[in-house]
Amino acid sequence: MSILSADHLTKSYGSTVALHDASMSLQPGEILAVMGPSGSGKSTLLHCLAGIFTPDGGTVTFNGRDLAALSDRERTRLRRTDFGFVFQFGQLVPELTAVDNMALPLLLAGVRRRPAYDRAAAWFPRLGLTGLEGRRTGELSGGQAQRVAVGRALVTGPTVLFADEPTGALDSLTGENVMDLMVDTVRTEGTAVILVTHDARVAAHADRQITVRDGAVIAPEVHVA
């Protein structure tokens, strides 16, 4: 039984069609790679699945709930508790330290300061970041900053992690290391992943692949060896 699905989604920006009759599903604990060239609609699909964008037509369902039927407040709460996000450039808050950044989702979700920081600090050894808790973004390497972003996305224990080109700003070796660490961590946590990428080497970490082209899912779901 899928935990997240899209059924016949459509989405346009003015006269530009971003999604056209796009359907897919995600199983519990699964890593699903969404492939496609730039401008194909794969990032729009991710944002609709996460409830950030509202599709013009079709349905997004999470654990049996139609996201369109939720209020803005309920969708925001969902993104703070059940969904985690890793983007291409990490999007850490530069004025905050690494541990501040990692604790931030917990604080926004209403966790008290001390337990929030204790939970955030416990992720640093897991991510190979011991000793970097007090560093700010500018004092971290690209790979270190992206590992902080991975920890920030997972610290709340989300059901689904949305990763949009998570290694796109990294060199190939660093990107491979970040992907290996992210995959090992989500397997341990049992987190399902929507992995948007145009890089076949990144997609190879997934259990399945789908391809988006011209706003439509055109390829059958392919199991990755």
VEXDREN-2710 file (C-alpha; in Angstrom, 1 decimal):
% VEXDREN-2710
k/r/px/py/pz
1/MET/0.0/0.0/0.0
2/SER/1.5/3.4/-1.0
3/ILE/2.0/6.1/1.5
4/LEU/2.1/8.9/-1.0
5/SER/0.6/9.0/-4.5
6/ALA/-0.2/11.4/-7.3
7/ASP/-3.1/10.7/-9.6
8/HIS/-3.5/12.5/-12.9
9/LEU/-1.8/15.7/-11.8
10/THR/-1.9/18.8/-14.0
11/LYS/-0.2/22.1/-13.2
12/SER/0.4/25.1/-15.5
13/TYR/2.1/28.5/-15.0
14/GLY/0.2/30.8/-17.4
15/SER/0.4/29.1/-20.8
16/THR/3.3/26.9/-19.8
17/VAL/2.3/23.3/-18.9
18/ALA/4.5/22.0/-16.1
19/LEU/2.6/18.7/-15.3
20/HIS/0.3/16.8/-17.6
21/ASP/-1.7/13.8/-16.3
22/ALA/1.2/12.8/-14.1
23/SER/0.7/9.8/-11.8
24/MET/3.1/7.9/-9.4
25/SER/3.2/6.2/-6.1
26/LEU/5.7/5.8/-3.2
27/GLN/5.8/2.7/-0.9
28/PRO/6.8/2.8/2.8
29/GLY/10.6/2.9/3.2
30/GLU/11.2/3.1/-0.5
31/ILE/13.7/5.3/-2.3
32/LEU/12.1/6.5/-5.6
33/ALA/14.2/8.4/-8.1
34/VAL/12.4/10.9/-10.3
35/MET/14.5/11.4/-13.4
36/GLY/14.2/13.9/-16.3
37/PRO/16.0/16.8/-18.0
38/SER/15.8/20.4/-16.7
39/GLY/12.4/21.9/-17.2
40/SER/10.7/18.5/-17.5
41/GLY/8.4/19.1/-14.5
42/LYS/10.1/16.8/-12.0
43/SER/10.6/19.6/-9.4
44/THR/7.0/20.8/-9.9
45/LEU/5.9/17.2/-9.2
46/LEU/8.0/17.1/-6.0
47/HIS/6.5/20.4/-4.8
48/CYS/2.9/19.2/-5.5
49/LEU/3.6/15.9/-3.6
50/ALA/4.9/17.9/-0.7
51/GLY/1.9/20.2/-0.6
52/ILE/3.9/23.2/-1.4
53/PHE/2.2/23.7/-4.7
54/THR/-1.5/23.0/-5.3
55/PRO/-2.1/21.2/-8.6
56/ASP/-4.7/22.6/-11.0
57/GLY/-6.1/19.1/-11.4
58/GLY/-5.7/15.6/-10.0
59/THR/-5.1/14.4/-6.4
60/VAL/-2.1/14.0/-4.1
61/THR/-2.8/11.5/-1.3
62/PHE/-0.6/11.0/1.8
63/ASN/-1.5/8.1/4.2
64/GLY/-5.1/8.2/2.8
65/ARG/-5.5/11.9/3.1
66/ASP/-6.1/14.2/0.2
67/LEU/-3.7/17.1/0.6
68/ALA/-6.1/19.5/-1.2
69/ALA/-8.7/18.9/1.6
70/LEU/-6.3/20.1/4.3
71/SER/-6.1/23.7/5.4
72/ASP/-2.9/25.7/4.9
73/ARG/-2.1/25.3/8.6
74/GLU/-2.6/21.5/8.4
75/ARG/-0.3/21.3/5.3
76/THR/2.3/23.4/7.1
77/ARG/2.2/21.2/10.1
78/LEU/2.5/18.1/7.8
79/ARG/5.7/19.6/6.3
80/ARG/7.1/20.2/9.8
81/THR/6.4/16.7/11.1
82/ASP/5.9/14.1/8.4
83/PHE/7.9/15.6/5.6
84/GLY/11.6/16.4/5.5
85/PHE/13.4/18.4/2.7
86/VAL/17.0/18.5/1.3
87/PHE/17.6/20.9/-1.6
88/GLN/20.5/21.4/-4.0
89/PHE/22.2/24.2/-2.0
90/GLY/21.2/23.1/1.5
91/GLN/19.4/26.4/2.3
92/LEU/20.9/26.5/5.8
93/VAL/20.4/29.8/7.7
94/PRO/23.9/31.4/7.5
95/GLU/23.6/33.3/10.8
96/LEU/23.0/30.1/12.8
97/THR/25.5/27.5/13.8
98/ALA/25.3/23.9/12.5
99/VAL/23.5/22.7/15.6
100/ASP/21.2/25.7/15.5
101/ASN/20.2/24.8/12.0
102/MET/19.6/21.1/12.8
103/ALA/17.5/22.0/15.9
104/LEU/15.4/24.5/14.1
105/PRO/12.7/22.1/12.7
106/LEU/12.2/20.7/16.2
107/LEU/11.8/24.2/17.7
108/LEU/9.3/25.1/15.0
109/ALA/7.4/21.9/15.8
110/GLY/7.1/23.0/19.4
111/VAL/9.8/20.9/21.0
112/ARG/11.4/22.6/24.0
113/ARG/14.8/24.0/23.6
114/ARG/16.9/21.6/25.6
115/PRO/15.5/18.4/24.2
116/ALA/15.5/19.9/20.7
117/TYR/19.3/20.6/21.0
118/ASP/20.0/17.2/22.6
119/ARG/18.2/15.5/19.7
120/ALA/20.0/17.6/17.1
121/ALA/23.5/17.1/18.7
122/ALA/22.9/13.3/18.6
123/TRP/22.9/13.4/14.8
124/PHE/26.4/14.9/14.5
125/PRO/28.3/11.6/15.1
126/ARG/26.0/9.7/12.8
127/LEU/26.7/12.2/10.0
128/GLY/30.5/12.3/10.6
129/LEU/30.2/15.9/11.8
130/THR/31.5/15.6/15.4
131/GLY/33.1/18.8/16.6
132/LEU/31.4/21.0/14.0
133/GLU/28.3/21.8/16.0
134/GLY/29.3/25.4/16.6
135/ARG/30.4/26.2/13.0
136/ARG/28.4/28.5/10.8
137/THR/27.6/27.7/7.2
138/GLY/30.6/29.7/5.9
139/GLU/33.0/27.7/8.0
140/LEU/31.8/24.3/6.6
141/SER/32.8/22.6/3.4
142/GLY/30.1/22.0/0.8
143/GLY/29.8/18.3/1.8
144/GLN/29.7/19.2/5.5
145/ALA/26.9/21.7/4.9
146/GLN/24.9/19.3/2.9
147/ARG/25.2/16.6/5.6
148/VAL/23.9/19.2/8.1
149/ALA/21.0/19.7/5.7
150/VAL/20.4/16.0/5.6
151/GLY/20.4/15.9/9.4
152/ARG/18.0/18.9/9.6
153/ALA/15.6/17.1/7.3
154/LEU/15.7/13.8/9.3
155/VAL/15.8/15.1/12.9
156/THR/12.0/15.2/13.2
157/GLY/11.7/11.6/12.1
158/PRO/9.7/12.3/8.9
159/THR/7.8/9.6/7.0
160/VAL/8.9/11.0/3.7
161/LEU/12.2/12.8/2.7
162/PHE/12.0/15.0/-0.4
163/ALA/15.5/15.4/-1.9
164/ASP/15.7/17.8/-4.9
165/GLU/19.1/17.5/-6.6
166/PRO/20.7/17.0/-3.2
167/THR/24.3/16.6/-4.7
168/GLY/23.9/19.1/-7.6
169/ALA/26.2/21.7/-6.0
170/LEU/28.9/19.2/-5.0
171/ASP/31.8/17.6/-6.9
172/SER/31.3/14.0/-7.9
173/LEU/33.3/12.4/-5.0
174/THR/31.7/14.6/-2.3
175/GLY/28.3/14.0/-3.8
176/GLU/28.8/10.2/-3.8
177/ASN/29.8/10.4/-0.1
178/VAL/26.8/12.5/0.8
179/MET/24.5/10.1/-1.1
180/ASP/26.0/7.0/0.5
181/LEU/25.5/8.6/4.0
182/MET/22.0/9.8/3.2
183/VAL/20.9/6.4/1.9
184/ASP/22.4/4.5/4.8
185/THR/20.6/6.9/7.2
186/VAL/17.2/6.7/5.6
187/ARG/17.5/2.9/5.5
188/THR/18.2/2.8/9.2
189/GLU/15.3/5.2/9.9
190/GLY/12.8/3.6/7.6
191/THR/12.2/6.8/5.8
192/ALA/10.8/6.8/2.3
193/VAL/12.5/9.2/-0.2
194/ILE/11.5/11.1/-3.3
195/LEU/14.8/11.8/-5.0
196/VAL/14.7/14.2/-7.9
197/THR/17.8/14.2/-10.1
198/HIS/19.0/14.3/-13.6
199/ASP/22.2/12.3/-12.7
200/ALA/22.0/8.6/-13.4
201/ARG/24.8/8.0/-10.8
202/VAL/22.6/9.5/-8.1
203/ALA/19.5/7.7/-9.3
204/ALA/21.4/4.4/-9.0
205/HIS/21.0/4.6/-5.2
206/ALA/17.2/4.3/-5.6
207/ASP/15.0/1.2/-5.4
208/ARG/13.0/2.4/-8.4
209/GLN/13.0/5.1/-11.1
210/ILE/10.4/7.0/-12.9
211/THR/11.0/9.5/-15.7
212/VAL/9.2/12.8/-16.2
213/ARG/9.3/14.4/-19.6
214/ASP/7.2/17.4/-20.8
215/GLY/5.3/17.2/-17.6
216/ALA/4.2/13.6/-17.9
217/VAL/5.4/10.4/-16.4
218/ILE/6.3/8.6/-19.6
219/ALA/8.4/5.7/-18.5
220/PRO/7.2/2.6/-16.6
221/GLU/8.4/2.3/-13.0
222/VAL/11.7/0.5/-13.3
223/HIS/13.3/-1.5/-10.5
224/VAL/17.0/-0.6/-10.1
225/ALA/19.4/-3.5/-9.6
END
